[in-house]
């Protein structure tokens, strides 16, 4: 631990805050034993008191924190109207205020109807008539639509210091490939709702019933063929499969869809010599699949795709169609209120500008200081865990510790802010046109990074985002200001609770550097095999045990959790608990809080309370296909069964539901 971090921890340890609080018993369900269902025991009271609002598909502590952040951001945006600079064209206050107001102008949006998107669709049809697929796709890819495949600039897995061009799979209208390929009652209902949605959107832009039906048949047929060649969700977790460097000559020979040199020139990329192909089988199949489309089918498919991607920026007819489909997918009962939808656009487009305002008002310096100290304490703890591993050789341990020591840390907000001066908002133009122009600007901004050094100081989340991340290609952890709020972090809470909550979140992100994905990158963020073969085999055997534990969990009748898909997050959850607990105990904790719980019990209750929440059945099924995180209840119960200290803290015995025989418990980090 650094000298500064040690001093800060001592300050916070010595300066006991009067009335420092312990566990809120109203969050508990005392009718359930912690030895039978710890999630329900720790969170049942909170869940009962906080039913899912109609405009949510799930609702928990994360959503509460995100709602607080949304309201804070809304206040910041509304207050910009009183800033004198909001009247100055080109000022950040003018841009954010006008964009928000465009989204709030219900009367104008409904009067305009489909009018804002028609110029784009008309231009699309004119370009298709020319028969030049290369220039057509290039036009779409500069911020309009990722038709057929996606392209973008990002770091090279083999050399994380340089930005290269990547191409790969594009998305599907229903999201996951299984909705197209698996035939069951749930998927049939979703496909029926999807058909209604597609036809409705097309009717709103001028298709009659017969033409909409013909278009639907072509769209679902083509998307199903794309689904067949897309990677499975398990394959997507393997970074080796995503790293395939091709020269432009090889690209043209093997993936003869378009004139690749001219495509790259048209999107503004000059003298490109090689490209990373993120999904080889998909790109190999694409030329044949696209060649089977008639010109009319291609037009219908792309018209639908553009309209679907734009539907949230137009009249209520488009919004309602989108919601009706999402209602079937997620179980959400009501639309998000207009202010949330309108606020989300400037909050995303001018994210760091809004973030500056957020940090000034909602993130005091003492919170950042505490977090810096906490992170260094957890880094020390993980180092101890690596050193003590019995399954890993000394050579691999040494490299793992080097990677940990080199791991960067970003807390709260960036040291330099993004410049939005070139991005203009004109309230005389439609909401959609302004967002389209911004999308084009961001796309060109991304392409301009090609062959330039990777900016290691760049943030990939805004300060007002309630989330955190580990980036394997930069080897860094990032904790935006908005997640460093109660109940994840409360400077007035007992240390056991903070270590169980935000401490576990920090340890979780650190452990991602050593999960099934992160472990394949070295200390510099390069995709390198730095493990001995024996150590890799031992790691995989331990990981397979964890996979099996989660695979056994039935989340709905006949539907089981996917332990392989969620492996990285499950490893990180487990590692986060172990690391945070060791770090906490290393502080030689004392407490004057009298809430009836021991320090260890308070730690585990603090951890579980972070995941308090409910989820609708529809959203539960959708999450199993699309979310690499396990459901909240499993993140708590299945994970804690492996933790010796938890079993001891709550006196879990054989025969209890939370009991797992010691020989079946698995500890990786």
C-alpha positions in Angstrom: 0.0 0.0 0.0 1.3 3.5 -0.8 2.2 5.8 2.1 -0.6 8.2 1.1 -3.2 5.4 1.1 -2.0 4.2 4.5 -2.4 7.7 6.0 -5.9 8.1 4.5 -7.0 4.8 5.9 -5.6 5.7 9.3 -7.5 9.0 9.2 -10.8 7.3 8.4 -10.1 4.6 11.0 -9.3 7.0 13.8 -12.0 9.6 13.0 -15.1 7.6 14.1 -18.2 9.3 12.8 -20.8 9.7 15.5 -24.0 7.6 14.9 -22.2 5.5 12.3 -24.8 3.1 11.3 -24.9 -0.7 10.9 -27.3 -3.0 9.2 -30.8 -1.7 8.5 -33.0 -4.4 9.9 -36.0 -3.3 7.7 -34.1 -4.7 4.7 -34.2 -8.2 6.3 -36.8 -10.9 6.2 -36.5 -12.5 9.7 -39.0 -15.2 8.9 -36.4 -16.8 6.7 -33.3 -18.4 8.1 -30.0 -17.1 6.7 -28.9 -20.8 6.6 -31.7 -21.7 4.1 -31.9 -18.7 1.7 -29.5 -15.9 2.5 -30.6 -13.7 -0.3 -34.2 -13.7 1.0 -33.1 -13.3 4.6 -30.8 -10.3 3.8 -33.0 -8.7 1.2 -36.6 -9.9 1.7 -37.7 -6.8 3.7 -36.3 -4.4 1.1 -37.9 -6.4 -1.8 -41.3 -6.4 -0.1 -41.1 -2.6 0.5 -39.9 -1.9 -3.0 -42.2 -3.6 -5.6 -41.1 -3.3 -9.3 -42.5 -0.1 -10.7 -44.5 -0.5 -13.9 -41.9 1.2 -16.1 -39.2 -1.3 -15.0 -38.6 -4.9 -15.9 -36.4 -5.4 -12.8 -35.9 -3.2 -9.8 -33.2 -3.3 -7.1 -30.6 -1.3 -5.4 -28.8 -0.7 -8.7 -32.0 0.7 -10.2 -32.5 2.9 -7.1 -29.0 4.3 -7.5 -29.6 4.8 -11.2 -32.9 6.6 -10.6 -31.1 8.9 -8.2 -28.5 9.6 -10.8 -31.1 10.3 -13.4 -32.9 12.8 -11.2 -29.7 14.5 -10.4 -28.8 14.7 -14.1 -32.3 16.0 -14.9 -31.8 18.8 -12.3 -28.5 19.7 -13.7 -29.9 19.9 -17.3 -32.9 21.9 -16.2 -30.7 24.4 -14.3 -28.7 25.0 -17.5 -31.7 27.0 -18.7 -30.8 29.6 -16.1 -27.2 29.7 -17.2 -26.6 32.9 -19.3 -24.4 30.9 -21.7 -27.4 28.7 -22.7 -28.5 31.6 -25.0 -25.1 31.6 -26.7 -25.1 29.4 -29.8 -22.4 26.7 -29.6 -22.1 26.8 -25.8 -22.3 23.5 -24.0 -25.3 24.8 -22.1 -27.1 25.6 -25.3 -26.4 22.2 -26.9 -27.5 20.2 -23.9 -30.6 22.3 -23.1 -31.8 22.4 -26.7 -31.3 18.7 -27.2 -33.2 17.9 -24.0 -36.0 20.3 -25.1 -36.3 18.7 -28.5 -36.9 15.3 -26.8 -39.5 16.9 -24.5 -41.4 18.6 -27.3 -44.2 16.0 -27.5 -46.5 18.2 -29.7 -43.7 18.8 -32.3 -42.6 15.2 -32.4 -46.2 13.9 -32.9 -46.9 16.6 -35.5 -43.8 15.6 -37.5 -44.6 11.9 -37.3 -42.4 10.0 -39.8 -41.4 13.2 -41.6 -37.9 13.4 -40.0 -36.8 10.0 -41.3 -38.1 10.2 -44.8 -35.1 12.1 -46.3 -32.9 9.3 -45.1 -35.1 6.6 -46.6 -35.4 8.4 -49.9 -31.7 8.8 -50.1 -31.3 5.1 -49.2 -33.6 4.1 -52.1 -31.7 6.4 -54.6 -28.4 4.9 -53.6 -29.7 1.4 -53.9 -30.8 2.1 -57.5 -27.2 2.8 -58.5 -26.3 -0.8 -57.7 -23.1 0.1 -56.0 -23.2 -1.9 -52.8 -19.7 -0.7 -51.7 -20.6 3.0 -51.6 -24.1 2.2 -50.2 -22.7 0.3 -47.2 -20.0 2.9 -46.7 -22.7 5.6 -46.6 -24.7 3.7 -44.0 -21.7 2.9 -41.9 -20.7 6.6 -41.3 -23.1 6.9 -38.4 -26.4 5.7 -39.9 -26.6 1.9 -39.5 -24.3 -1.1 -39.1 -25.8 -2.9 -42.1 -24.5 -6.4 -42.7 -21.4 -6.0 -40.5 -20.0 -3.5 -38.0 -16.7 -1.6 -38.3 -14.8 0.5 -35.8 -11.4 1.4 -34.5 -10.1 0.1 -31.2 -6.9 -1.2 -29.7 -5.1 -4.2 -31.2 -5.3 -7.3 -28.9 -1.7 -8.1 -29.8 -0.4 -4.6 -29.2 -2.6 -2.7 -26.9 -0.8 0.6 -27.5 -2.0 1.0 -31.1 -5.5 1.5 -32.6 -6.5 -0.7 -35.5 -9.6 -1.3 -37.7 -12.0 -4.1 -36.6 -14.9 -5.6 -38.5 -17.4 -8.2 -37.3 -20.9 -9.1 -36.5 -23.8 -6.7 -36.4 -26.9 -7.1 -34.2 -30.2 -8.8 -34.6 -33.7 -7.3 -34.2 -34.6 -9.7 -31.4 -31.1 -9.5 -29.8 -29.9 -13.0 -29.1 -29.6 -15.7 -31.9 -31.6 -18.2 -29.8 -34.8 -16.3 -30.3 -34.5 -17.2 -34.0 -33.2 -20.8 -33.7 -34.9 -22.3 -30.6 -38.5 -23.3 -30.9 -40.4 -23.1 -27.7 -43.5 -21.3 -26.4 -41.6 -18.3 -25.0 -39.7 -17.7 -28.3 -42.9 -18.2 -30.3 -44.6 -15.4 -28.3 -41.6 -13.2 -28.8 -41.4 -13.9 -32.6 -45.2 -13.1 -32.9 -44.6 -9.8 -31.1 -41.6 -9.1 -33.3 -43.7 -9.6 -36.4 -46.3 -7.1 -35.2 -43.5 -4.7 -34.3 -41.7 -4.9 -37.7 -45.0 -4.5 -39.7 -46.1 -1.6 -37.5 -42.8 0.3 -38.0 -43.0 -0.3 -41.8 -46.6 0.9 -41.9 -45.6 4.1 -40.2 -43.2 4.9 -43.1 -45.7 4.2 -45.9 -45.9 0.4 -46.4 -49.3 -1.0 -47.0 -50.4 -4.3 -45.3 -49.4 -6.5 -48.3 -46.0 -4.9 -48.7 -45.3 -5.0 -45.0 -46.1 -8.7 -44.9 -43.8 -9.4 -47.8 -41.1 -7.3 -46.2 -41.5 -9.1 -42.9 -41.1 -12.5 -44.5 -37.8 -11.4 -46.1 -36.5 -9.8 -42.9 -37.2 -12.7 -40.6 -35.7 -15.1 -43.2 -32.5 -13.1 -43.6 -32.1 -12.4 -39.8 -32.5 -16.2 -39.1 -29.7 -17.0 -41.6 -27.5 -14.4 -39.9 -28.4 -15.9 -36.5 -27.2 -19.3 -37.8 -23.7 -18.0 -38.5 -23.3 -15.7 -35.5 -21.1 -16.7 -32.6 -22.8 -18.3 -29.6 -22.8 -16.3 -26.4 -20.1 -18.7 -25.0 -17.9 -18.2 -28.1 -18.2 -14.4 -27.7 -16.4 -14.8 -24.3 -13.2 -16.2 -25.9 -11.0 -13.3 -27.0 -8.8 -15.5 -29.1 -11.7 -16.1 -31.4 -12.0 -12.4 -31.9 -8.4 -11.7 -33.0 -7.8 -12.6 -36.6 -5.6 -10.2 -38.6 -6.1 -10.1 -42.4 -4.3 -8.0 -45.0 -6.6 -6.1 -47.3 -5.7 -8.5 -50.1 -6.7 -11.5 -47.9 -9.8 -9.7 -46.8 -10.9 -9.2 -50.4 -10.1 -12.8 -51.4 -11.8 -14.5 -48.5 -14.8 -12.1 -47.8 -15.8 -10.9 -51.2 -18.8 -8.9 -50.2 -17.8 -5.5 -51.3 -14.7 -3.7 -52.7 -12.9 -3.4 -49.4 -10.2 -0.9 -50.3 -12.8 1.5 -51.7 -15.1 0.9 -48.7 -12.4 2.0 -46.3 -11.5 5.0 -48.5 -15.1 6.1 -48.6 -15.5 6.0 -44.8 -12.4 8.2 -44.5 -9.7 5.6 -43.8 -6.7 5.9 -46.0 -3.9 3.5 -46.8 -5.2 0.7 -44.6 -3.0 -2.4 -44.8 -4.7 -4.9 -42.4 -7.9 -5.4 -40.5 -8.9 -7.5 -37.5 -11.9 -9.8 -38.3 -13.8 -10.4 -35.1 -16.0 -13.2 -36.4 -14.5 -15.2 -39.3 -17.3 -17.7 -39.9 -19.9 -14.9 -39.9 -17.9 -12.8 -42.4 -17.2 -15.8 -44.6 -21.0 -16.6 -44.8 -22.0 -13.0 -45.4 -21.3 -12.6 -49.1 -23.5 -15.6 -50.0 -26.3 -14.6 -47.7 -26.4 -11.0 -49.0 -26.2 -12.2 -52.7 -29.4 -14.2 -52.1 -31.4 -11.0 -51.3 -33.3 -9.3 -54.1 -32.9 -5.6 -54.4 -36.4 -5.2 -52.9 -35.6 -7.5 -50.0 -32.4 -5.6 -49.3 -34.3 -2.3 -49.3 -37.0 -3.6 -46.9 -34.4 -5.1 -44.5 -32.4 -1.8 -44.3 -35.4 0.4 -44.2 -36.6 -1.6 -41.2 -33.2 -1.5 -39.5 -32.9 2.3 -39.9 -36.4 2.9 -38.7 -36.0 0.6 -35.7 -32.8 2.3 -34.7 -34.5 5.7 -35.0 -37.8 4.9 -33.4 -37.0 6.4 -30.0 -36.4 9.8 -31.6 -39.8 10.2 -33.3 -43.5 10.4 -32.6 -45.4 8.4 -30.0 -46.6 6.0 -32.7 -43.0 4.8 -33.1 -42.3 4.9 -29.3 -45.5 2.9 -28.6 -44.6 0.2 -31.2 -41.2 -0.2 -29.6 -42.7 -0.4 -26.2 -45.3 -3.0 -27.1 -42.6 -5.3 -28.4 -40.3 -4.6 -25.4 -43.3 -5.4 -23.1 -43.4 -9.0 -24.4 -39.6 -9.3 -24.2 -39.1 -7.9 -20.7 -42.4 -7.7 -19.0 -42.2 -4.0 -18.5 -45.8 -2.7 -18.0 -45.4 1.1 -18.7 -43.2 3.3 -20.9 -40.5 5.2 -19.3 -41.7 8.8 -18.7 -40.7 11.3 -21.4 -38.3 13.1 -19.2 -36.2 10.0 -18.7 -36.1 9.3 -22.4 -35.3 12.9 -23.2 -32.7 13.2 -20.5 -30.9 10.0 -21.7 -29.9 11.5 -25.1 -27.9 14.5 -24.0 -26.6 12.5 -21.0 -25.1 10.1 -23.5 -24.2 12.5 -26.4 -22.5 15.1 -24.1 -21.7 12.6 -21.4 -18.5 14.1 -20.0 -19.8 17.6 -20.2 -22.8 16.5 -18.0 -20.3 14.6 -15.9 -18.4 17.7 -15.1 -21.5 19.2 -13.7 -22.4 16.0 -11.8 -19.0 15.7 -10.1 -19.0 19.3 -9.0 -22.3 18.9 -7.2 -22.4 15.2 -6.1 -18.9 13.9 -5.6 -17.0 15.4 -2.7 -13.2 15.0 -2.5 -13.4 12.9 0.7 -15.3 10.2 -1.2 -12.5 10.0 -3.8 -9.8 9.9 -1.1 -11.5 7.1 0.7 -11.9 5.1 -2.5 -8.2 5.6 -3.4 -7.2 4.1 -0.1 -9.7 1.3 -0.3 -8.5 0.3 -3.8 -4.9 0.1 -2.7 -5.9 -1.9 0.4 -7.7 -4.4 -1.9 -4.8 -4.5 -4.3 -2.6 -5.6 -1.4 -5.2 -8.2 -0.4 -5.3 -9.7 -3.9 -1.5 -9.8 -4.0 -1.6 -11.9 -0.8 -4.2 -14.2 -2.3 -2.1 -14.8 -5.4 1.0 -15.5 -3.3 -1.0 -18.0 -1.2 -2.5 -20.0 -4.1 -1.7 -23.7 -3.9 -2.8 -24.6 -7.4 -0.6 -22.0 -9.2 3.2 -22.3 -9.9 5.6 -19.7 -8.7 6.5 -18.5 -12.2 2.8 -17.8 -13.1 2.3 -16.2 -9.7 5.1 -13.8 -10.3 3.6 -12.7 -13.6 0.1 -12.4 -12.0 1.5 -10.2 -9.3 3.2 -8.1 -11.9 -0.1 -7.7 -13.8 -1.8 -6.7 -10.5 0.9 -4.1 -9.7 0.5 -2.6 -13.2 -3.3 -2.4 -13.0 -4.4 1.2 -13.5 -7.1 2.8 -11.4 -9.7 5.4 -12.4 -11.9 6.8 -9.7 -14.8 9.3 -10.0 -14.0 11.3 -13.1 -11.4 11.8 -15.9 -8.5 14.2 -15.4 -9.1 15.6 -18.9 -12.6 16.1 -20.4 -13.8 15.4 -23.9 -14.1 18.3 -26.3 -17.5 18.7 -27.9 -16.9 22.0 -29.6 -17.3 20.6 -33.1 -20.7 19.0 -32.3 -23.6 21.4 -32.9 -27.3 21.2 -32.0 -29.7 23.2 -34.1 -33.2 23.4 -32.5 -34.6 24.4 -35.9 -33.9 20.9 -37.2 -35.7 17.8 -36.1 -34.7 15.8 -33.0 -33.7 12.9 -35.3 -31.6 14.9 -37.6 -29.6 16.4 -34.7 -28.9 13.0 -33.3 -28.1 11.6 -36.8 -25.5 14.3 -37.3 -24.1 13.6 -33.9 -23.8 9.9 -34.7 -21.9 10.7 -37.9 -19.6 13.0 -35.9 -18.9 10.3 -33.3 -18.3 7.7 -36.0 -15.8 9.9 -37.8 -14.2 10.7 -34.5 -13.7 7.0 -33.9 -12.3 6.3 -37.4 -9.8 9.2 -36.9 -8.1 7.2 -34.1 -6.8 4.6 -36.6 -3.1 3.9 -36.3 -2.8 6.4 -33.5 -1.6 5.5 -30.0 -4.4 4.3 -27.7 -5.3 7.1 -25.2 -4.9 5.3 -21.9 -6.5 8.3 -20.1 -9.8 8.0 -22.0 -12.8 6.9 -19.9 -15.3 4.4 -21.3 -18.0 5.4 -18.8 -19.2 8.8 -17.8 -19.0 10.0 -14.1 -22.8 9.9 -13.8 -22.9 6.2 -14.8 -23.9 3.7 -12.1 -21.5 0.9 -13.1 -17.9 0.0 -13.1 -15.6 -1.9 -15.4 -12.3 -3.7 -15.9 -10.7 -3.2 -19.3 -8.4 -6.1 -20.2 -6.8 -4.3 -23.2 -5.7 -1.4 -20.9 -5.4 -3.4 -17.7 -7.4 -0.9 -15.6 -10.3 -0.7 -13.3 -12.8 2.2 -13.4 -15.3 3.4 -10.8 -17.4 6.4 -11.9 -18.6 8.8 -9.3 -22.3 7.8 -9.5 -21.6 4.2 -8.2 -19.7 5.6 -5.2 -23.0 6.4 -3.4 -25.2 4.6 -0.8 -25.8 1.7 -0.5 -22.7 0.8 -2.5 -20.6 3.3 -0.6 -21.7 5.2 2.5 -19.1 7.2 4.4 -21.4 7.1 7.4 -21.7 3.3 7.4 -19.7 0.9 9.4 -16.5 -0.2 7.6 -17.8 -3.9 7.5 -20.7 -2.7 5.4 -18.6 -0.6 3.0 -16.1 -3.4 2.5 -18.9 -5.9 1.9 -20.5 -3.5 -0.6 -18.2 -1.3 -2.5 -15.2 -3.3 -1.4 -16.6 -6.4 -3.1 -17.4 -4.4 -6.2 -13.8 -3.2 -6.4 -12.5 -6.7 -5.7 -14.9 -8.0 -8.4 -13.4 -5.6 -11.0 -9.9 -6.5 -10.0 -10.6 -10.2 -10.3 -11.8 -9.6 -13.9 -8.2 -9.2 -14.7 -7.8 -12.9 -13.8 -11.1 -14.5 -14.9 -11.6 -16.8 -17.9 -11.3 -13.8 -20.3 -9.0 -11.3 -18.5 -6.4 -13.9 -17.6 -5.6 -14.2 -21.3 -4.2 -10.6 -21.4 -0.8 -9.7 -19.9 0.1 -6.7 -17.7 0.3 -4.4 -20.8 -3.2 -5.5 -22.1 -1.8 -7.7 -24.8 -3.5 -11.0 -25.7 -0.6 -13.2 -24.6 -0.5 -16.7 -23.0 1.6 -16.0 -19.9 0.4 -19.1 -18.0 2.2 -22.5 -17.9 0.1 -25.2 -19.5 -0.2 -27.0 -16.1 -1.5 -23.8 -14.4 -4.0 -23.2 -17.2 -5.3 -26.7 -16.9 -5.7 -26.4 -13.1 -7.5 -23.1 -13.5 -9.9 -24.6 -16.1 -10.7 -27.5 -13.8 -11.6 -25.2 -11.0 -13.6 -23.0 -13.3 -15.5 -26.1 -14.6 -16.7 -26.8 -11.0 -18.1 -23.3 -10.7 -19.8 -23.7 -14.1 -21.4 -26.8 -12.9 -22.7 -25.2 -9.7 -24.5 -22.5 -11.7 -25.7 -24.8 -14.4 -27.7 -26.7 -11.8 -29.8 -23.7 -10.9 -33.3 -23.8 -12.4 -34.5 -20.2 -13.0 -37.8 -21.2 -14.5 -39.5 -24.5 -15.3 -37.1 -26.3 -17.6 -34.8 -23.3 -17.9 -31.4 -23.4 -16.2 -28.7 -20.8 -15.7 -25.8 -20.8 -18.1 -22.7 -21.2 -15.9 -20.3 -21.1 -18.9 -21.8 -17.8 -20.2 -21.7 -16.2 -16.7 -18.3 -17.7 -15.7 -16.3 -14.5 -15.8 -18.8 -12.6 -13.6 -19.1 -15.6 -11.2 -15.4 -15.8 -10.8 -15.2 -12.1 -10.2 -18.1 -12.2 -7.6 -16.3 -14.9 -5.7 -12.9 -13.2 -5.9 -14.4 -9.9 -4.9 -15.8 -11.3 -1.7 -12.6 -13.1 -0.8 -10.3 -10.1 -1.6 -12.6 -7.6 0.2 -12.9 -9.8 3.3 -9.1 -10.3 3.6 -8.6 -6.5 3.1 -11.2 -5.7 5.8 -9.8 -8.2 8.3 -6.4 -6.7 7.6 -7.5 -3.4 9.0 -7.9 -5.1 12.4 -11.4 -3.9 12.5 -13.2 -2.6 15.6 -16.7 -1.2 15.7 -18.9 0.6 18.2 -22.0 -0.2 16.2 -24.5 -2.3 18.1 -26.9 -3.8 15.5 -26.9 -7.3 16.8 -24.5 -8.7 14.2 -20.9 -9.6 14.3 -18.4 -7.9 12.0 -18.4 -10.9 9.6 -22.1 -11.1 9.5 -22.3 -7.4 8.8 -19.8 -7.8 6.0 -21.9 -10.5 4.2 -25.2 -8.6 4.8 -23.6 -5.5 3.3 -22.6 -7.6 0.3 -26.0 -9.2 -0.2 -27.9 -5.9 0.2 -26.2 -4.5 -2.9 -28.1 -7.1 -4.9 -31.5 -6.7 -3.3 -34.1 -6.6 -6.0 -36.8 -8.3 -8.0 -37.1 -9.2 -11.7 -40.1 -10.0 -13.9 -40.3 -13.5 -15.3 -40.0 -12.3 -18.9 -36.9 -10.3 -18.0 -35.4 -13.3 -16.2 -35.6 -15.4 -19.3 -34.2 -12.6 -21.5 -31.3 -12.0 -19.1 -30.4 -15.7 -19.2 -29.8 -15.3 -22.9 -28.2 -11.9 -23.0 -26.7 -10.9 -19.6 -23.3 -12.4 -18.6 -24.1 -11.7 -15.0 -26.0 -14.3 -13.0 -29.4 -13.4 -11.5 -29.0 -11.4 -8.2 -30.3 -14.3 -6.1 -27.7 -16.7 -7.6 -24.9 -14.1 -7.3 -25.6 -14.2 -3.5 -26.6 -17.7 -2.7 -24.6 -19.9 -5.1 -21.4 -17.8 -4.5 -21.6 -17.7 -0.7 -21.9 -21.5 -0.5 -18.3 -21.6 -1.5 -17.1 -19.1 1.1 -15.8 -20.8 4.3 -16.1 -17.5 6.3 -19.7 -17.2 5.4 -20.5 -20.7 6.5 -18.8 -20.0 9.8 -20.3 -16.5 10.3 -23.9 -17.9 10.1 -23.2 -21.3 11.6 -24.3 -23.1 8.4 -24.5 -26.9 8.9 -25.0 -30.0 6.8 -28.7 -30.2 5.8 -29.1 -26.4 5.5 -29.8 -25.2 2.0 -26.8 -22.8 2.1 -24.5 -25.6 3.0 -22.0 -27.0 0.6 -19.6 -29.8 1.6 -16.1 -28.5 2.0 -14.7 -30.8 -0.6 -17.2 -29.4 -3.2 -16.4 -25.8 -2.5 -14.3 -24.1 -5.1 -12.0 -21.1 -4.5 -10.1 -19.8 -7.5 -8.7 -16.5 -6.3 
